Amino acid sequence: MLSFRAYAAFALVAPFLLMGTAQAQNVPTGVAPDWSAAQTVQVVMADFSFTPNALQFSANKPYHLRLTNKADHGHSFDAPEFFAAVTVAPEDKAKIVKGDVEVEGGKTVDVSFVPTVSGPYKFHCSHLGHAILGMTGDVVVK
């Protein structure tokens, strides 16, 4: 039988598990991004934290998002609304599944993109219990 704590953790995490399932889409802009001019933004994943946990991007500028997992087990960068609002480099599209990028323990995953829709977005680790323990963050596209 599951403890009250297990039920409470599931109840708090369940809304994150049911978040939107938008796929990253390539929005045609008429001009291919110059990936050599892209700014690299590093996010370090550790046990129950993202560093930094607040990201800011400018619309229509290319970026390389470097997700480095310092833990010995997997974490994810789950941001379906954000990834639906960017143009992802064709070679990186397969790294994003339903708005989620999985990063194995001790590994790094790079995703190149151009933000196309301004606004605030949220991200979190979709692994059970990780978001409730603080693995959340915010993205702003201006």
RALINLIN-V169286 format. One line per field, one symbol per residue. phi: phi as a letter, one per 40 degrees, with the letter a starting at -180 (. if undefined). psi: psi as a letter, one per 30 degrees, with the letter a starting at -180 (. if undefined). burial: # if it has 16 or more other C-alpha atoms within 10 Angstrom, else .. Layout:
# RALINLIN-V169286
phi->???
psi->???
burial->???
This chain:
# RALINLIN-V169286
phi->.ccddccccccccddccccdbcccbcccbgbcccccccccbcbcbbcgabbcbbbbbccgbcbbcbbbccccbcbbbbadccccbbccddcbdccbbfgbbcbcdgbbbbbcabcbbcicabbacccdgcccchcbabbbbb
psi->kkleeeeeeeeffeeefgllhkkkkjjkffkkkjffgkkkjkkkkajhlkjlgkkklkkgkkljjjjkjflglllljjieeeffgljkkeffeffjjhgkjkjlkglkkkkkljkfjllkllllkgkkfeefggillkkkk.
burial->........#...#..#.....###.#......#....#...#########..#.#.#.#############..################...#.###########..#.#########..#######.####..#######.
